[in-house]
Amino acid sequence: MSNSVSDSRLVAVKSGFLCLRCQSVFSLPSGEVDRHSMLYLRCTISIDVSDLKEAAAQECYVCWRLFWVALQELDCAGNHHRQIFVGYYLALEEQKGFSSWYESTLGASLKRSPKAGLLGSTQIHFQRIKYGDTWTLGQLTSISTDSQETVDFVKRELKTCDEGHQLCATYRPKSLWYPTRLIDLEVSHGNSEGARVVLTTHAEIEGPYISLSHCWGSGNILKLTEATLAQLLARIPISQIPKTFSDAIKFTRALGIRYIWIDSLCIIQDSQEDWIHESSTMYMVYQHAYCNIAATQARNGDDGLFSNRPIPTDLELKYGSDCGIFRLFETHDWNRTINCAPLNQRGWVIQERIMSPRVIHFAKGEVSWDCYKFSACETVPTGDPGFMYFDGNKKKSLGLLNSSASELKRINTWFTIAQTYSASKLTFPDKDKIISISSVARYLEDIWGMEYCAGMWRAHLELQLAWRRDLKNGTRTSTPDKLRAPSWSWLSYDSRVSANFDMTGRDHAVARATKVQLEQGTSEADNIIIRGYIELLCVLFPMECDDEEKEEGYHWHLAGNLNDSKAILCSPDFDYSDSHLGPLFLIPLYITYLMFRKYCSGIIISQLEGPGENYVRCGMCQLDVHKAYDGRRKMQDLEKFCLDDKNKQVIRLV
């Protein structure tokens, strides 16, 4: 690729930085125009990871994001001299050029080799920020989020939400409720520095409080204990608490709010009795908070709430006779800066994000707002651009409060939450995995009027059994000795799970959950566990597995069909080579139509030894009905066969 930009569609880099390699994409000769009048300019180059890292360190807008993808997908932490391939493309609407910001895109993707599968990509759009002398996007003047500019942004969003968001108001708690303890900032007493812990049952509490979400870190911080209780009831020494806490107190004061709730200063940390009592009402703490301050980018208490702003990357671009200044926006900026930020890797934070009526994300370089009606950030205060808007973890995108949503839509929403939660980290998963998601489920039970069942919902339970473990890079896991929940519940495992039940009118279930029996208790180690079973009315097809391990794992077949492994796509829960597994079966759960083909989604189960006919789930699978045989006949009549109750039996899944 040439580094010359003399014939480029890029006139100048007005602010920020774009390396010469990325600048040269604008100099590519004209490419092809597709049937939608989109002009595509493409090229692929080989690059050393160390060069990509160097450009990222210089804060090239594209390379910085590509290197982030490389760190997620490649084991390149200690191997920066490996070669990778970067595919660039520039897409413009032929008639409008860069001004059609919904369409105009600069893309870059990573591969190990030109013919290898895609490792990851970044997609960047152009937003025109200036027409003549008029700026169309907010121009931030402060160098940090520790500024009056940020305070004004949050105050404006709070006022707009309070006065204009009917949806948010509908589900805002109607009665006052306070946690057992709050931190009183004494702003109404004219004391700008004082702070102390107060018992809400002994003090005359008036007005709202704010909650704080943060990463604890591993440092030895000042916290509420039996020994420090008397001291903190009298006065909190601000100089001795973590910077994130003192920053949050400072910002709460700036908003004119007198009270804040911080877990480590409001729950007695060395009292099991106090922890049990307070954790049982934790969801109410966030639900009744005026808003939640999220220290999103802070890895620990020392990182603080605030951060310096990066310089935006603004380009002067031309297309034909049109010339203007455009700002680069990454399509998935919300995912990278918020969803993948340190705070949102914590398992417990899922309830804090969902239960809080409004969340103020202190991300790296700017603050973002998220409520049930609206999402915005300081640089785009009018709301996210359309191409960035949908993100399953935003409050509006989740649609938790959508009263017209169907049960299946709500179940899909729940599995968006489950996917995020299952990928997060818990310090003590055996202790916390079940309990930390249960408060969210209780909250949604009240709103949805649906019954919660061990990580899933009683309505359409048979469909929800078809979740899968996303084991990265072919990771193999051994059969667990003990499960904290029934084998059919994703809560049993410590890995990311995913599922999709976005069924159309042509799709339907071919199995039915006829009975559910569950009981929550504690193990010998005092961990929360769930025991129980479901009874399924279903068809069983015997399965067979090759003894020989292939590169992609073990091959599966319907019994009698050893030549068509492509008919079945399996996602195992653990390593099937374990010799103690009993007979294996496929249970078809539902039939779905995809790209004019018919597929059957189901689960693999194994029969347990011992009295009774109990089975455990071993994995999820998908059957291409048009290709599959059961050793006797082609199974295009599978749907009819599975719908006939005469071919079904009731089995117990534990």
C-alpha positions in Angstrom: 0.0 0.0 0.0 1.2 3.5 -0.8 1.6 6.0 2.0 0.9 8.9 -0.3 -2.3 10.8 0.4 -1.9 13.4 -2.3 -4.9 11.9 -4.2 -6.7 11.0 -1.1 -10.3 11.5 -0.1 -8.7 12.6 3.2 -7.8 16.3 3.1 -6.3 16.5 6.6 -6.4 15.0 10.1 -7.8 17.9 12.1 -7.4 16.4 15.5 -6.5 13.0 17.0 -4.2 10.6 15.1 -4.5 8.2 12.2 -1.4 6.3 11.2 -0.1 6.5 7.5 -1.3 2.9 6.9 -4.8 3.7 7.9 -4.7 7.1 6.1 -3.7 5.3 2.8 -7.1 3.5 2.8 -8.6 6.9 1.6 -6.2 6.8 -1.4 -7.4 3.4 -2.8 -8.5 3.6 -6.4 -12.2 3.3 -7.1 -13.6 -0.1 -6.4 -16.9 -1.9 -7.3 -20.4 -0.5 -6.8 -23.0 -2.9 -5.6 -26.7 -3.1 -6.4 -27.5 -0.8 -3.5 -25.3 2.0 -5.0 -22.6 1.4 -2.4 -19.0 2.0 -3.5 -16.5 -0.4 -1.9 -12.7 0.1 -1.8 -10.8 -2.9 -0.4 -7.3 -4.2 0.4 -5.6 -6.7 2.6 -2.1 -6.4 4.0 0.2 -8.4 6.2 1.3 -6.7 9.4 3.5 -7.6 12.4 1.6 -7.5 15.7 4.4 -5.3 17.1 3.8 -2.7 14.4 0.1 -2.8 15.2 0.9 -2.4 18.9 3.2 0.6 18.2 0.5 2.4 16.2 -2.0 1.6 18.9 0.4 3.1 21.5 0.5 6.3 19.4 -3.4 6.2 19.7 -4.2 5.6 16.0 -8.0 5.5 16.1 -8.2 2.3 14.0 -5.1 0.5 15.2 -5.9 1.0 18.8 -9.2 -0.8 18.4 -7.7 -3.5 16.2 -5.0 -4.2 18.8 -7.8 -4.5 21.4 -9.4 -7.1 19.2 -6.1 -8.9 18.9 -5.6 -9.0 22.6 -9.1 -10.5 23.0 -8.7 -13.2 20.3 -5.0 -14.0 20.0 -2.4 -15.2 22.5 -0.1 -12.3 21.5 0.8 -10.9 25.0 4.3 -12.3 24.7 4.4 -12.8 21.0 4.2 -9.5 19.3 6.4 -10.5 16.3 3.8 -12.8 14.8 2.3 -11.9 11.4 -1.4 -11.2 11.0 -3.5 -10.0 8.1 -5.6 -6.9 8.2 -8.4 -6.4 5.7 -9.4 -2.8 5.1 -12.4 -1.5 3.3 -14.0 1.9 2.8 -17.7 1.9 2.0 -19.5 5.0 0.7 -22.9 5.6 -0.7 -22.1 6.5 -4.3 -24.3 9.6 -4.5 -23.8 11.0 -1.0 -20.2 10.1 0.0 -19.3 10.5 3.6 -22.4 12.6 4.4 -24.5 9.4 4.5 -23.2 8.6 7.9 -25.6 5.7 8.4 -23.8 4.0 5.5 -20.3 5.4 5.1 -17.9 3.1 6.9 -14.2 2.5 7.4 -13.7 -1.2 8.4 -10.8 -3.3 9.4 -10.7 -7.0 10.2 -8.1 -9.4 11.6 -7.2 -12.9 10.3 -4.3 -15.3 11.0 -4.0 -15.9 7.3 -5.8 -14.6 4.2 -8.0 -17.7 4.0 -8.5 -18.2 7.7 -11.7 -17.4 9.6 -12.3 -13.9 10.9 -10.8 -13.3 14.4 -12.5 -10.0 14.9 -13.1 -6.6 13.4 -13.8 -2.9 14.1 -16.3 -0.8 12.2 -16.0 2.9 12.2 -18.6 5.4 10.9 -18.3 9.1 9.9 -20.4 11.7 11.6 -20.4 15.2 10.1 -19.7 17.5 13.0 -19.5 20.9 11.2 -21.6 22.6 8.5 -19.9 25.8 7.6 -19.3 27.5 10.9 -21.9 25.5 12.8 -20.9 22.5 15.0 -23.5 19.7 15.0 -21.9 17.7 17.9 -21.1 18.8 21.4 -17.5 20.2 21.6 -16.2 19.3 25.1 -13.9 22.0 26.5 -12.8 20.3 29.7 -9.9 17.9 29.8 -11.4 15.5 32.4 -14.7 14.1 33.6 -13.9 15.8 36.9 -15.5 19.0 35.5 -18.5 21.2 35.7 -19.2 20.2 32.1 -19.8 16.6 33.3 -21.9 17.7 36.2 -24.1 19.8 33.9 -24.5 16.9 31.5 -25.7 14.6 34.2 -28.0 17.2 35.8 -29.5 17.8 32.4 -30.2 14.1 31.8 -31.6 13.7 35.3 -34.0 16.6 34.8 -35.1 15.4 31.4 -35.7 11.9 32.8 -37.6 13.2 35.9 -39.8 15.5 33.9 -40.2 13.8 30.5 -39.7 10.1 30.6 -43.1 8.5 31.3 -41.8 5.0 31.0 -39.1 5.6 33.7 -41.7 7.3 35.9 -44.1 4.3 35.6 -41.7 1.9 37.2 -40.0 4.3 39.6 -40.8 3.2 43.2 -43.8 5.1 44.5 -42.9 4.9 48.2 -39.8 6.0 50.1 -37.4 3.3 51.3 -33.9 3.5 52.6 -31.2 1.0 53.3 -30.2 0.3 56.9 -27.3 2.7 56.6 -26.4 5.6 54.4 -23.5 8.0 54.2 -24.6 11.5 55.1 -22.7 14.2 53.3 -24.2 16.9 55.4 -24.5 19.3 52.5 -27.6 20.9 53.9 -25.7 21.8 57.0 -23.2 23.9 55.1 -20.4 21.5 55.7 -18.7 20.8 52.4 -16.2 18.3 53.8 -18.0 16.2 56.5 -19.4 12.7 55.9 -20.5 10.0 58.3 -22.4 6.8 58.3 -26.0 7.1 59.7 -28.6 4.5 60.7 -31.7 5.4 58.7 -34.0 4.2 61.5 -32.4 6.6 64.0 -31.9 9.6 61.7 -34.4 11.9 60.0 -33.6 11.1 56.4 -35.0 13.3 53.8 -34.6 13.3 50.0 -33.0 10.8 47.6 -29.7 8.9 47.9 -27.3 7.7 45.2 -25.7 4.3 45.0 -22.2 3.5 43.9 -21.0 0.5 41.8 -17.3 -0.2 41.9 -14.6 -2.8 41.8 -13.1 -3.6 45.2 -9.6 -4.6 44.1 -7.3 -6.4 46.4 -6.0 -3.6 48.6 -6.6 -3.2 52.3 -9.1 -0.4 52.4 -11.0 1.3 55.2 -14.4 -0.4 55.5 -17.2 -0.7 58.0 -16.4 -3.4 60.6 -17.5 -4.1 64.2 -14.3 -2.3 65.2 -14.7 0.8 63.0 -18.5 1.2 63.4 -18.3 3.8 66.2 -15.6 5.8 64.4 -17.5 5.9 61.0 -20.8 6.8 62.7 -19.0 9.9 64.0 -17.0 10.8 61.0 -15.5 9.2 57.8 -11.9 10.3 57.3 -12.1 11.2 53.6 -8.3 11.1 53.3 -8.3 7.4 54.3 -10.9 6.0 51.9 -10.2 4.8 48.4 -10.1 7.5 45.7 -13.1 6.1 43.9 -15.1 6.6 47.1 -14.0 10.2 47.6 -14.5 11.0 43.9 -18.1 9.6 44.2 -18.8 11.6 47.3 -17.5 14.8 45.5 -19.7 14.1 42.5 -22.7 13.4 44.7 -22.2 16.7 46.4 -21.9 18.5 43.0 -25.4 17.1 42.1 -26.8 18.5 45.3 -27.6 15.1 46.8 -27.0 14.6 50.5 -26.8 10.8 50.8 -24.8 8.0 49.1 -24.7 4.3 49.6 -21.4 2.5 49.3 -21.4 -1.2 50.1 -18.1 -1.5 52.0 -19.0 1.5 54.2 -22.7 0.6 54.7 -22.5 -3.2 55.4 -20.6 -4.5 58.4 -18.0 -6.5 56.5 -17.0 -8.9 59.3 -20.6 -9.7 60.4 -22.2 -12.7 58.7 -25.5 -11.8 60.2 -25.4 -8.3 58.8 -24.2 -9.5 55.4 -27.1 -12.0 55.2 -29.7 -9.4 56.1 -28.3 -6.7 53.8 -27.7 -9.0 50.8 -31.4 -10.0 51.0 -32.4 -6.4 50.3 -29.6 -5.5 48.0 -31.8 -5.3 44.9 -34.0 -2.7 46.8 -30.9 -0.6 47.5 -30.3 -0.1 43.8 -34.0 0.0 42.8 -34.8 2.8 45.2 -31.6 4.9 44.5 -32.2 8.2 42.7 -29.5 7.0 40.3 -26.4 4.8 40.3 -22.9 6.1 39.8 -20.8 3.4 38.1 -17.0 3.6 38.4 -17.0 1.7 35.0 -13.3 2.2 34.0 -11.8 1.8 37.5 -10.1 -1.6 38.2 -10.0 -0.9 41.9 -10.6 1.8 44.5 -7.3 3.6 43.7 -8.1 4.3 40.1 -10.8 6.8 41.0 -14.0 7.8 39.3 -12.7 10.5 36.9 -10.4 10.2 33.9 -8.8 12.5 31.3 -10.5 12.9 27.9 -8.9 11.5 24.8 -8.5 13.8 21.8 -11.3 13.0 19.3 -10.3 11.9 15.8 -11.7 14.5 13.4 -11.0 14.3 9.6 -11.5 16.7 6.8 -12.9 14.6 4.0 -13.9 15.3 0.5 -16.1 13.5 -2.0 -16.6 15.1 -5.3 -17.3 18.8 -4.7 -18.4 18.1 -1.1 -15.9 18.7 1.7 -16.5 18.7 5.5 -15.2 17.8 8.9 -16.2 14.3 10.2 -15.7 12.6 13.5 -14.9 8.9 13.7 -17.2 6.7 15.8 -16.7 3.0 16.4 -19.9 1.0 15.9 -19.4 -0.9 19.1 -17.9 1.7 21.3 -20.5 1.1 24.0 -19.5 -2.6 24.1 -15.8 -1.8 24.4 -15.9 1.1 26.8 -18.7 0.0 29.0 -19.7 -3.7 28.6 -16.1 -4.8 28.5 -14.8 -2.3 31.1 -13.4 -3.6 34.4 -16.5 -3.0 36.5 -18.8 -4.9 34.2 -16.7 -8.0 34.4 -18.0 -8.5 37.9 -20.8 -10.9 38.4 -22.5 -9.0 41.1 -22.8 -5.8 39.0 -25.5 -7.3 36.7 -28.1 -6.6 39.4 -26.7 -3.2 40.0 -27.1 -2.2 36.3 -30.5 -3.7 35.9 -32.1 -2.7 39.2 -30.9 0.9 39.1 -33.4 3.2 37.4 -30.7 5.3 35.9 -26.9 4.5 35.5 -24.2 7.1 35.1 -21.2 5.3 33.6 -17.9 7.0 34.3 -16.1 5.3 31.4 -12.6 6.1 30.0 -12.6 9.7 28.8 -16.3 10.5 29.1 -19.5 9.9 31.0 -22.5 8.0 29.5 -26.1 8.0 30.6 -28.4 5.0 30.5 -32.1 4.8 31.5 -35.1 2.9 30.2 -36.0 5.6 27.7 -32.6 7.0 26.5 -28.9 6.4 26.2 -26.4 9.2 25.5 -22.8 10.2 26.1 -21.1 13.6 26.5 -19.8 13.7 23.0 -23.2 12.7 21.5 -25.7 14.2 24.1 -28.6 13.9 21.6 -28.5 10.1 21.9 -26.5 7.3 20.4 -26.2 7.4 16.6 -28.5 4.8 15.0 -25.7 2.5 14.0 -24.5 2.3 17.6 -27.9 2.2 19.2 -28.7 -1.5 19.7 -26.8 -3.1 22.5 -28.5 -5.9 24.4 -27.2 -4.6 27.8 -28.6 -1.0 27.5 -31.7 -0.5 29.5 -33.8 0.5 26.5 -32.5 -2.3 24.3 -33.2 -4.8 27.0 -36.8 -3.7 27.1 -37.4 -5.2 30.5 -40.4 -2.9 31.1 -42.1 -3.5 27.8 -45.6 -4.6 28.8 -46.5 -5.7 25.3 -43.6 -8.1 24.9 -44.4 -11.8 24.4 -43.2 -14.5 26.8 -40.6 -15.6 24.2 -39.4 -12.1 23.7 -38.9 -11.8 27.5 -37.1 -15.1 27.6 -34.7 -13.9 24.9 -34.2 -10.8 26.9 -33.4 -12.9 29.9 -30.8 -14.9 28.0 -29.1 -11.7 27.0 -28.7 -11.0 30.7 -27.7 -14.6 31.3 -25.0 -14.4 28.6 -23.5 -11.3 30.1 -23.7 -12.7 33.7 -22.3 -16.1 32.8 -19.2 -14.5 31.2 -18.5 -12.3 34.2 -16.3 -13.1 37.2 -17.3 -14.1 40.7 -14.7 -14.5 43.4 -16.7 -17.3 45.0 -18.8 -18.9 42.3 -20.0 -21.8 44.4 -21.2 -19.4 47.0 -22.5 -16.6 44.8 -23.5 -17.9 41.3 -27.1 -18.7 42.2 -27.8 -16.0 44.7 -26.4 -13.0 42.8 -28.7 -13.5 39.8 -31.8 -14.4 41.9 -32.6 -10.8 43.0 -32.8 -9.8 39.3 -35.1 -12.8 38.7 -37.4 -11.8 41.7 -37.6 -8.3 40.3 -38.6 -9.6 36.9 -41.1 -12.1 38.3 -43.0 -9.1 39.7 -43.0 -7.2 36.4 -43.5 -10.1 34.0 -45.8 -12.3 36.1 -43.7 -15.3 35.2 -42.3 -18.1 37.4 -38.5 -18.3 37.7 -36.9 -21.8 37.6 -33.2 -22.2 38.3 -31.9 -19.7 35.8 -34.8 -20.1 33.4 -38.6 -19.5 33.3 -41.4 -22.0 33.7 -43.1 -20.7 30.5 -41.6 -22.5 27.5 -39.1 -24.2 29.7 -38.5 -27.0 27.2 -37.2 -24.5 24.7 -34.8 -23.0 27.2 -33.0 -26.3 27.7 -31.2 -25.6 24.4 -28.6 -23.2 25.8 -25.0 -23.9 24.9 -21.7 -23.3 26.6 -19.4 -21.0 24.6 -16.1 -22.7 25.3 -13.4 -20.5 23.7 -10.9 -21.9 21.3 -12.1 -25.5 21.7 -11.6 -25.6 25.4 -12.3 -29.0 26.8 -13.6 -29.5 30.4 -14.0 -32.7 32.4 -17.2 -33.9 33.8 -17.8 -32.0 37.1 -18.0 -34.1 40.2 -20.8 -32.1 41.7 -23.2 -29.5 40.2 -24.6 -26.6 42.1 -27.9 -26.8 40.1 -29.6 -29.4 38.0 -27.6 -30.5 34.9 -30.2 -28.8 32.6 -29.6 -25.4 34.2 -26.8 -23.2 32.9 -26.2 -22.1 36.5 -24.4 -25.4 37.0 -21.3 -24.3 35.0 -18.8 -21.5 35.2 -18.5 -20.5 31.5 -20.3 -18.1 29.1 -23.6 -19.5 27.8 -25.8 -18.3 25.0 -29.2 -19.1 23.4 -31.7 -17.7 21.0 -35.4 -18.4 21.1 -36.5 -15.8 18.6 -39.0 -18.2 17.1 -41.3 -17.3 14.2 -44.9 -18.4 13.6 -43.6 -21.5 11.7 -41.3 -22.6 14.5 -42.7 -24.8 17.3 -41.8 -27.1 20.2 -41.9 -30.8 19.8 -41.2 -31.6 23.5 -43.1 -30.4 26.6 -42.1 -29.9 30.2 -44.9 -31.5 32.2 -43.6 -31.2 35.7 -40.9 -29.2 37.6 -39.7 -29.8 41.1 -37.1 -27.6 42.6 -35.7 -26.9 46.1 -33.0 -24.4 47.1 -30.7 -25.3 50.0 -27.1 -25.2 51.2 -24.3 -27.7 50.7 -22.0 -29.0 53.4 -19.7 -26.1 52.6 -22.6 -23.6 53.1 -22.9 -22.8 49.4 -26.2 -22.1 47.8 -27.4 -25.1 45.7 -30.6 -26.0 43.8 -31.8 -29.6 43.7 -34.7 -31.0 41.6 -35.8 -32.3 38.3 -38.1 -31.7 35.3 -40.2 -34.3 33.6 -40.2 -34.1 29.8 -42.7 -35.6 27.4 -40.4 -36.2 24.4 -39.0 -38.5 21.7 -35.6 -40.2 22.3 -33.2 -41.0 19.6 -30.1 -43.1 20.5 -26.8 -41.4 19.8 -23.3 -42.7 19.1 -19.9 -41.0 19.5 -16.6 -41.8 17.7 -13.9 -43.1 20.1 -11.3 -41.1 18.1 -10.9 -37.4 19.0 -10.9 -35.1 15.9 -9.4 -31.6 15.7 -12.8 -30.1 16.4 -13.8 -32.6 19.1 -15.7 -35.8 19.0 -18.1 -36.6 16.2 -21.7 -37.5 16.9 -24.2 -39.5 15.0 -27.7 -40.8 15.3 -27.3 -44.5 16.0 -26.8 -46.5 12.9 -25.6 -43.4 10.8 -21.8 -43.3 11.0 -21.1 -41.5 7.7 -22.9 -38.2 8.0 -21.4 -36.3 10.9 -22.2 -33.0 9.3 -25.9 -33.7 10.0 -25.4 -32.9 13.7 -23.7 -29.8 15.2 -22.9 -30.4 18.9 -22.0 -28.1 21.7 -20.8 -30.3 24.6 -21.1 -29.3 28.2 -17.9 -31.3 29.0 -15.5 -33.8 27.6 -17.5 -36.8 26.3 -14.5 -39.1 26.5 -15.3 -39.8 30.1 -15.9 -43.5 30.3 -18.6 -43.5 33.0 -21.2 -41.9 30.8 -24.2 -44.1 30.3 -26.2 -44.6 27.0 -26.6 -41.3 25.1 -29.8 -39.9 23.5 -30.9 -37.0 21.5 -34.1 -35.2 22.6 -35.5 -32.9 19.9 -36.9 -29.8 21.5 -38.1 -27.6 18.7 -38.2 -27.2 14.9 -37.0 -24.0 13.4 -36.7 -22.7 9.8 -33.5 -21.0 8.7 -32.5 -20.0 5.2 -35.2 -22.2 3.6 -34.0 -25.2 5.6 -35.5 -27.0 8.5 -33.5 -27.6 11.6 -34.2 -29.4 14.9 -32.6 -28.0 18.0 -32.3 -30.4 21.0 -30.1 -31.6 23.8 -27.9 -34.7 24.3 -28.7 -36.6 27.5 -27.1 -39.5 29.3 -28.8 -42.2 31.3 -27.6 -42.4 34.9 -26.9 -45.7 36.7 -29.0 -46.7 39.6 -32.7 -47.0 40.4 -35.2 -45.2 38.3 -34.7 -43.8 34.8 -32.9 -40.5 35.5 -31.0 -38.6 32.9 -28.5 -35.7 32.9 -27.9 -33.1 30.2 -24.6 -33.5 28.3 -24.9 -30.8 25.7 -26.9 -28.9 23.0 -27.1 -30.0 19.4 -28.7 -28.9 16.1 -29.9 -31.4 13.5 -30.1 -30.6 9.8 -33.4 -32.4 9.1 -32.7 -32.5 5.3 -29.4 -34.4 5.8 -29.9 -36.6 8.8 -30.6 -40.3 8.8 -31.4 -42.5 11.8 -30.0 -45.6 10.0 -33.4 -46.6 8.5 -34.9 -43.7 6.7 -34.3 -40.1 5.9 -35.7 -37.9 8.7 -37.6 -35.3 6.8 -40.7 -36.6 8.5 -39.0 -35.9 11.9 -41.3 -33.0 12.7 -44.4 -35.2 12.2 -42.9 -38.1 14.1 -41.9 -35.9 17.1 -45.3 -34.2 17.2 -47.2 -37.5 17.6 -47.5 -38.2 21.3 -47.6 -42.0 20.6 -43.9 -41.8 19.9 -43.1 -40.0 23.1 -42.3 -41.0 26.6 -41.9 -39.1 29.9 -38.3 -38.9 31.1 -36.9 -37.3 34.3 -34.0 -34.9 33.8 -32.0 -34.1 37.0 
